[in-house]
């Protein structure tokens, strides 16, 4: 099974950071984070996971290698990994802003995923949730213009 995150590279990184390093980072150039691509479990068959995303959710396959694949729809991207660890899937979620929530809800209601109601939540946002066949939860909401 693919590890969700690996911090070992075989190279030692035992460098002590001083207060001066922290101060320079705060005062100097800071990198801007431009995007995020969550790594999510696709179940025990990467081909089935890719088919679900491309055929049922309208994503495009951007790359595939072995037991991993990248999919994209609009500005939303995911890296899928073949992994059937239920605890990982059931504790994975992503919140995705869209420009036409009602249209997306109508499109996704007919998928093989479990799709909850489109409703105003107590926190004041109109959204719906979808549980993928792998167990991952996607939350969709309309972005205010």
MARTI-72582 format. One record per atom (N, C-alpha, C): x, y, z. Coordinates in pm, 1 decimal. Layout:
ATOM,X,Y,Z
...
This chain:
ATOM,83.1,-119.0,0.0
ATOM,0.0,0.0,0.0
ATOM,86.9,124.4,0.0
ATOM,40.5,224.1,-69.2
ATOM,112.3,349.7,-80.4
ATOM,104.6,425.3,51.7
ATOM,218.2,473.9,102.2
ATOM,211.2,552.9,226.3
ATOM,152.0,689.7,197.7
ATOM,65.8,741.2,284.7
ATOM,6.1,872.4,261.7
ATOM,108.6,984.4,258.8
ATOM,216.9,970.2,332.6
ATOM,318.1,1075.7,332.7
ATOM,448.0,1015.0,381.6
ATOM,555.6,1046.2,315.4
ATOM,686.0,994.9,355.7
ATOM,780.7,1110.8,376.2
ATOM,846.7,1113.1,489.4
ATOM,939.8,1220.7,520.1
ATOM,1084.5,1173.2,514.5
ATOM,1107.6,1053.3,466.5
ATOM,1243.7,1001.9,459.5
ATOM,1295.1,1010.1,317.4
ATOM,1416.8,1056.1,303.9
ATOM,1477.9,1065.9,171.8
ATOM,1615.2,1001.1,168.9
ATOM,1662.4,954.9,283.2
ATOM,1796.2,899.5,291.6
ATOM,1901.1,1006.0,316.4
ATOM,1861.2,1132.2,317.8
ATOM,1953.5,1243.2,342.1
ATOM,1920.1,1303.1,477.5
ATOM,2020.4,1321.7,560.2
ATOM,1998.2,1378.5,692.6
ATOM,1965.0,1526.4,682.0
ATOM,1862.9,1567.7,756.9
ATOM,1822.8,1708.8,758.6
ATOM,1817.8,1756.6,903.2
ATOM,1922.8,1729.3,977.1
ATOM,1928.4,1765.9,1118.3
ATOM,1990.1,1903.9,1135.4
ATOM,1933.9,2003.4,1070.5
ATOM,1986.5,2138.6,1076.3
ATOM,1908.0,2216.1,1180.8
ATOM,1979.7,2272.2,1276.2
ATOM,1915.4,2354.0,1378.0
ATOM,1875.0,2487.7,1316.5
ATOM,1757.5,2534.0,1346.7
ATOM,1710.4,2663.1,1296.7
ATOM,1722.9,2764.5,1410.6
ATOM,1781.7,2876.4,1380.4
ATOM,1800.8,2979.4,1482.1
ATOM,1688.0,3081.4,1474.0
ATOM,1679.7,3166.7,1574.8
ATOM,1582.9,3275.5,1572.3
ATOM,1609.0,3368.3,1454.6
ATOM,1737.3,3382.5,1413.9
ATOM,1771.0,3465.9,1298.7
ATOM,1708.0,3411.1,1171.0
ATOM,1707.4,3275.8,1154.4
ATOM,1644.9,3213.8,1036.9
ATOM,1496.6,3247.1,1031.8
ATOM,1430.1,3236.6,1144.9
ATOM,1287.4,3266.7,1152.1
ATOM,1262.7,3413.2,1120.3
ATOM,1344.9,3501.4,1173.7
ATOM,1330.7,3644.2,1149.2
ATOM,1350.2,3676.7,1000.3
ATOM,1452.5,3618.1,936.5
ATOM,1476.9,3640.9,793.5
ATOM,1358.6,3594.5,710.4
ATOM,1302.4,3480.8,744.7
ATOM,1188.9,3428.5,670.2
ATOM,1070.8,3524.5,679.6
ATOM,1050.1,3581.7,794.4
ATOM,938.6,3675.2,812.1
ATOM,963.1,3806.3,737.5
ATOM,1087.7,3852.9,732.6
ATOM,1119.3,3981.5,671.3
ATOM,1148.4,3970.8,522.2
ATOM,1195.5,3856.3,474.4
ATOM,1237.3,3841.1,335.6
ATOM,1123.8,3797.6,245.5
ATOM,1162.3,3753.9,127.3
ATOM,1065.8,3706.4,28.8
ATOM,996.8,3580.9,81.5
ATOM,869.8,3573.6,58.6
ATOM,791.2,3458.8,101.9
ATOM,722.1,3399.5,-19.8
ATOM,730.4,3270.6,-35.2
ATOM,666.5,3203.0,-147.8
ATOM,514.9,3208.2,-133.1
ATOM,446.4,3228.3,-244.4
ATOM,301.2,3229.1,-247.4
ATOM,252.2,3089.0,-282.7
ATOM,163.3,3035.7,-203.5
ATOM,103.9,2906.4,-233.6
ATOM,-0.7,2926.7,-342.1
ATOM,8.6,2853.0,-451.7
ATOM,-77.5,2876.0,-567.1
ATOM,-189.9,2774.0,-583.6
ATOM,-170.4,2654.4,-535.5
ATOM,-274.9,2553.6,-551.1
ATOM,-254.2,2443.9,-448.7
ATOM,-354.7,2360.3,-436.0
ATOM,-346.4,2244.2,-349.1
ATOM,-408.1,2126.6,-423.6
ATOM,-343.2,2014.1,-418.1
ATOM,-392.0,1894.0,-485.2
ATOM,-394.4,1781.0,-383.1
ATOM,-508.4,1756.9,-320.5
ATOM,-514.8,1652.3,-218.4
ATOM,-487.0,1512.8,-276.0
ATOM,-417.7,1433.5,-198.9
ATOM,-394.2,1293.0,-229.0
ATOM,-502.9,1215.1,-156.4
ATOM,-587.8,1146.6,-232.8
ATOM,-699.3,1074.4,-170.6
ATOM,-702.4,928.9,-216.7
ATOM,-747.8,839.6,-129.4
ATOM,-758.2,699.7,-168.0
ATOM,-870.3,678.7,-269.6
ATOM,-840.4,595.9,-370.0
ATOM,-937.5,567.1,-476.4
ATOM,-1000.4,429.7,-460.7
ATOM,-969.2,359.6,-353.1
ATOM,-1017.6,223.1,-335.1
ATOM,-910.9,124.4,-378.7
ATOM,-949.1,-2.2,-388.4
ATOM,-850.4,-106.6,-415.8
ATOM,-820.0,-126.5,-564.4
ATOM,-875.9,-42.6,-652.0
ATOM,-853.2,-54.6,-796.1
ATOM,-842.3,86.1,-856.1
ATOM,-719.9,128.2,-889.4
ATOM,-700.0,264.4,-940.9
ATOM,-776.8,285.9,-1071.2
ATOM,-786.9,183.0,-1154.2
ATOM,-860.1,197.1,-1281.2
ATOM,-1007.1,229.2,-1255.3
ATOM,-1066.3,163.7,-1156.8
ATOM,-1206.6,191.1,-1122.4
ATOM,-1220.8,331.5,-1064.9
ATOM,-1124.0,374.1,-984.5
ATOM,-1127.4,509.7,-929.0
ATOM,-1117.9,615.0,-1037.4
ATOM,-1029.4,593.4,-1133.0
ATOM,-1015.2,687.0,-1245.1
ATOM,-1143.6,689.4,-1327.6
ATOM,-1201.3,573.0,-1355.0
ATOM,-1328.3,566.9,-1430.3
ATOM,-1437.6,644.1,-1358.5
ATOM,-1447.8,629.5,-1227.0
ATOM,-1548.8,701.9,-1151.0
ATOM,-1531.1,852.6,-1168.3
ATOM,-1409.3,901.0,-1150.4
ATOM,-1385.0,1045.1,-1161.4
ATOM,-1406.1,1096.3,-1303.8
ATOM,-1363.9,1020.1,-1403.8
ATOM,-1374.9,1069.2,-1541.7
ATOM,-1513.3,1047.9,-1600.0
ATOM,-1572.1,931.5,-1578.8
ATOM,-1701.4,901.4,-1640.9
ATOM,-1821.0,952.5,-1561.7
ATOM,-1810.3,956.6,-1429.9
ATOM,-1925.2,998.2,-1349.4
ATOM,-1916.3,1141.5,-1297.0
ATOM,-1795.4,1188.4,-1270.6
ATOM,-1780.8,1322.9,-1213.5
ATOM,-1730.2,1425.3,-1313.8
ATOM,-1697.4,1384.6,-1435.7
ATOM,-1658.2,1478.6,-1540.0
ATOM,-1516.7,1532.4,-1529.9
ATOM,-1429.4,1464.2,-1457.6
ATOM,-1289.6,1503.8,-1448.1
ATOM,-1214.3,1451.2,-1569.0
ATOM,-1099.7,1511.0,-1598.2
ATOM,-1009.0,1463.2,-1702.7
ATOM,-888.5,1400.1,-1635.5
ATOM,-838.9,1294.4,-1695.3
ATOM,-717.2,1231.3,-1646.8
ATOM,-599.3,1316.3,-1692.8
ATOM,-514.8,1361.0,-1599.0
ATOM,-399.7,1443.3,-1634.7
ATOM,-270.5,1363.1,-1636.8
ATOM,-263.9,1256.0,-1559.9
ATOM,-148.4,1167.6,-1560.5
ATOM,-184.5,1038.3,-1488.2
ATOM,-111.5,933.5,-1517.6
ATOM,-127.6,807.3,-1445.6
ATOM,4.4,732.8,-1448.2
ATOM,42.0,678.2,-1333.6
ATOM,162.7,598.7,-1323.4
ATOM,140.8,493.2,-1216.0
ATOM,143.5,368.6,-1255.0
ATOM,126.3,259.7,-1159.2
ATOM,-5.4,269.5,-1085.7
ATOM,2.0,280.7,-954.6
ATOM,-118.6,283.0,-871.3
ATOM,-160.3,424.3,-831.3
ATOM,-115.5,523.6,-907.2
ATOM,-154.5,662.3,-880.4
ATOM,-199.7,729.5,-1009.2
ATOM,-282.7,833.4,-994.0
ATOM,-331.1,908.8,-1109.9
ATOM,-371.2,1049.0,-1065.7
ATOM,-363.7,1142.8,-1158.9
ATOM,-408.8,1279.1,-1134.7
ATOM,-532.3,1307.0,-1218.0
ATOM,-631.8,1371.7,-1157.1
ATOM,-754.2,1409.4,-1228.1
ATOM,-782.6,1556.1,-1202.2
ATOM,-852.4,1619.3,-1299.2
ATOM,-880.4,1762.5,-1288.4
ATOM,-1014.4,1794.8,-1354.1
ATOM,-1088.5,1883.9,-1290.1
ATOM,-1208.6,1943.3,-1348.5
ATOM,-1206.7,2089.8,-1310.5
ATOM,-1204.4,2177.2,-1410.3
ATOM,-1191.3,2319.9,-1382.2
ATOM,-1060.7,2343.4,-1308.2
ATOM,-1068.9,2407.4,-1192.5
ATOM,-950.0,2433.4,-1110.9
ATOM,-931.4,2330.8,-999.6
ATOM,-1021.5,2232.9,-989.7
ATOM,-1012.6,2130.7,-884.6
ATOM,-929.9,2012.8,-933.6
ATOM,-832.7,1973.5,-852.9
ATOM,-746.1,1861.2,-887.1
ATOM,-734.3,1766.5,-768.4
ATOM,-719.7,1638.3,-800.8
ATOM,-692.1,1536.3,-699.8
ATOM,-584.5,1444.0,-751.5
ATOM,-501.7,1395.4,-662.5
ATOM,-413.0,1284.3,-690.4
ATOM,-477.9,1162.7,-625.4
ATOM,-509.9,1065.3,-706.5
ATOM,-573.4,942.9,-658.1
ATOM,-466.2,837.2,-635.3
ATOM,-482.8,759.4,-531.4
ATOM,-389.8,650.8,-503.3
ATOM,-470.2,524.4,-473.7
ATOM,-426.6,415.2,-531.1
ATOM,-491.0,286.6,-504.4
ATOM,-464.6,249.9,-359.5
ATOM,-568.3,250.7,-279.4
ATOM,-555.0,221.2,-137.1
ATOM,-693.7,198.0,-81.4
ATOM,-713.2,85.2,-17.7
ATOM,-845.5,51.3,35.4
ATOM,-850.8,60.2,187.5
ATOM,-761.6,137.0,248.3
ATOM,-764.0,155.7,392.7
ATOM,-886.5,239.1,429.1
ATOM,-986.0,173.9,486.2
ATOM,-1114.8,238.4,514.8
ATOM,-1097.9,358.4,607.1
ATOM,-1015.5,345.5,708.4
ATOM,-998.0,456.1,803.7
ATOM,-944.0,580.7,734.6
ATOM,-852.8,563.5,640.6
ATOM,-798.8,679.3,567.9
ATOM,-908.2,743.4,484.3
ATOM,-981.0,662.1,408.6
ATOM,-1086.9,715.1,321.5
ATOM,-1195.2,785.4,402.3
ATOM,-1240.6,722.4,508.9
ATOM,-1350.7,778.7,586.9
ATOM,-1309.5,901.8,667.1
ATOM,-1180.3,929.0,675.4
ATOM,-1132.4,1049.4,743.6
ATOM,-1072.1,1149.6,646.6
ATOM,-1100.8,1131.2,517.1
ATOM,-1053.6,1223.5,414.0
ATOM,-1171.9,1302.6,359.8
ATOM,-1151.8,1431.1,342.1
ATOM,-1258.2,1512.5,283.5
ATOM,-1196.1,1633.7,215.7
ATOM,-1273.3,1692.4,127.2
ATOM,-1231.4,1815.1,60.0
ATOM,-1355.2,1900.7,39.0
ATOM,-1338.0,2030.6,51.3
ATOM,-1444.7,2127.2,29.8
ATOM,-1415.2,2199.2,-101.0
ATOM,-1510.7,2197.1,-194.3
ATOM,-1487.0,2247.2,-329.6
ATOM,-1588.6,2356.1,-363.4
ATOM,-1538.9,2475.2,-394.3
ATOM,-1625.0,2585.2,-434.9
ATOM,-1658.3,2575.3,-583.3
ATOM,-1783.8,2601.1,-617.1
ATOM,-1829.6,2593.6,-756.3
ATOM,-1907.5,2719.3,-792.1
ATOM,-1928.8,2740.9,-923.5
ATOM,-2000.3,2861.0,-966.5
ATOM,-2148.4,2838.1,-992.2
ATOM,-2194.7,2713.3,-998.6
ATOM,-2337.3,2684.2,-1018.5
ATOM,-2371.6,2556.7,-942.5
ATOM,-2397.4,2572.7,-814.6
ATOM,-2419.4,2458.8,-725.2
ATOM,-2540.2,2375.8,-766.0
ATOM,-2647.9,2439.5,-805.3
ATOM,-2769.8,2365.9,-843.3
ATOM,-2744.5,2276.9,-965.4
ATOM,-2671.7,2329.0,-1064.1
ATOM,-2641.8,2249.5,-1183.4
ATOM,-2551.7,2130.7,-1148.9
ATOM,-2451.5,2152.9,-1064.2
ATOM,-2362.9,2043.2,-1025.6
ATOM,-2439.2,1938.2,-945.5
ATOM,-2527.3,1983.2,-858.0
ATOM,-2608.0,1889.7,-779.3
ATOM,-2694.4,1803.3,-871.8
ATOM,-2758.0,1864.2,-969.4
ATOM,-2840.4,1788.2,-1064.9
ATOM,-2755.2,1686.2,-1140.9
ATOM,-2634.2,1724.4,-1177.1
ATOM,-2543.5,1634.4,-1248.5
ATOM,-2497.9,1517.7,-1160.2
ATOM,-2462.7,1545.9,-1036.5
ATOM,-2404.2,1444.1,-949.5
ATOM,-2506.0,1355.9,-878.5
ATOM,-2631.0,1396.1,-873.0
ATOM,-2733.4,1313.4,-806.3
ATOM,-2748.1,1176.2,-870.7
ATOM,-2712.3,1163.7,-997.7
ATOM,-2731.1,1037.2,-1069.2
ATOM,-2605.8,948.8,-1069.2
ATOM,-2501.7,987.5,-995.4
ATOM,-2379.5,907.2,-991.4
ATOM,-2396.5,789.5,-896.0
ATOM,-2297.0,701.4,-895.4
ATOM,-2300.6,586.1,-804.9
ATOM,-2257.6,622.9,-662.5
ATOM,-2219.0,747.3,-640.2
ATOM,-2183.2,793.7,-505.9
ATOM,-2309.4,818.5,-424.4
ATOM,-2292.1,826.2,-292.7
ATOM,-2403.7,864.7,-205.1
ATOM,-2404.4,1016.8,-197.1
ATOM,-2512.7,1078.6,-242.6
ATOM,-2521.1,1224.5,-249.3
ATOM,-2628.2,1272.4,-152.4
ATOM,-2588.3,1361.4,-62.8
ATOM,-2681.5,1417.1,34.4
ATOM,-2762.2,1530.6,-26.1
ATOM,-2854.6,1585.7,52.8
ATOM,-2940.9,1692.8,1.6
ATOM,-2865.4,1824.1,-19.6
ATOM,-2913.6,1900.6,-115.6
ATOM,-2865.5,2036.8,-136.6
ATOM,-2943.3,2123.3,-38.9
ATOM,-2872.9,2185.6,55.4
ATOM,-2943.0,2258.8,160.8
ATOM,-2857.0,2368.7,220.5
ATOM,-2924.0,2460.9,287.6
ATOM,-2855.1,2565.5,361.9
ATOM,-2812.3,2503.8,495.0
ATOM,-2684.5,2509.3,523.9
ATOM,-2631.9,2453.0,647.4
ATOM,-2643.2,2553.9,760.3
ATOM,-2636.0,2506.2,882.5
ATOM,-2650.2,2593.8,999.5
ATOM,-2539.3,2698.8,1005.9
ATOM,-2427.6,2675.2,939.4
ATOM,-2318.2,2772.2,937.6
ATOM,-2335.8,2876.4,827.6
ATOM,-2450.9,2873.3,757.7
ATOM,-2485.6,2978.9,663.8
ATOM,-2438.6,2960.0,521.1
ATOM,-2402.4,2838.0,484.1
ATOM,-2356.7,2813.5,347.9
ATOM,-2443.7,2706.1,283.5
ATOM,-2484.3,2731.1,159.1
ATOM,-2563.7,2634.4,81.8
ATOM,-2466.6,2534.9,20.7
ATOM,-2488.3,2405.5,45.0
ATOM,-2394.6,2303.7,-1.2
ATOM,-2459.7,2166.5,-5.9
ATOM,-2386.6,2072.2,-65.5
ATOM,-2423.9,1931.3,-56.5
ATOM,-2296.5,1850.1,-41.0
ATOM,-2313.8,1731.8,17.6
ATOM,-2201.1,1642.8,42.9
ATOM,-2217.7,1515.8,-38.6
ATOM,-2104.4,1456.6,-76.2
ATOM,-2103.8,1334.0,-154.9
ATOM,-2001.7,1238.7,-93.8
ATOM,-2044.2,1114.6,-70.1
ATOM,-1952.8,1010.8,-24.3
ATOM,-1916.7,926.5,-146.1
ATOM,-1788.4,927.8,-183.0
ATOM,-1740.8,853.1,-298.7
ATOM,-1743.4,702.6,-271.0
ATOM,-1739.5,620.7,-374.6
ATOM,-1733.6,475.4,-352.4
ATOM,-1617.1,433.4,-261.4
ATOM,-1507.8,507.4,-261.7
ATOM,-1392.6,475.8,-175.8
ATOM,-1416.1,512.8,-30.1
ATOM,-1518.0,598.2,-1.8
ATOM,-1546.5,643.0,134.1
ATOM,-1508.1,786.7,161.9
ATOM,-1437.6,851.6,69.9
ATOM,-1396.3,991.5,84.7
ATOM,-1519.5,1081.6,73.3
ATOM,-1523.9,1187.8,154.5
ATOM,-1634.8,1283.2,150.4
ATOM,-1592.8,1409.4,75.7
ATOM,-1672.0,1447.2,-25.4
ATOM,-1653.3,1575.1,-93.0
ATOM,-1769.8,1666.0,-57.1
ATOM,-1739.4,1788.9,-24.2
ATOM,-1838.3,1889.7,13.3
ATOM,-1833.9,1998.5,-94.6
ATOM,-1948.2,2026.1,-155.9
ATOM,-1955.0,2126.6,-261.9
ATOM,-2037.0,2245.8,-213.8
ATOM,-1989.2,2365.6,-241.9
ATOM,-2059.0,2488.1,-202.6
ATOM,-2045.6,2590.3,-315.0
ATOM,-2139.6,2683.9,-317.7
ATOM,-2136.5,2788.5,-420.9
ATOM,-2051.3,2905.5,-372.8
ATOM,-1958.0,2945.9,-458.6
ATOM,-1870.2,3059.3,-427.6
ATOM,-1949.8,3187.0,-454.8
ATOM,-1946.6,3276.8,-359.9
ATOM,-2013.7,3405.4,-375.3
ATOM,-1939.1,3490.2,-477.4
ATOM,-2013.6,3551.1,-568.8
ATOM,-1949.8,3633.6,-674.1
ATOM,-1909.7,3769.5,-620.7
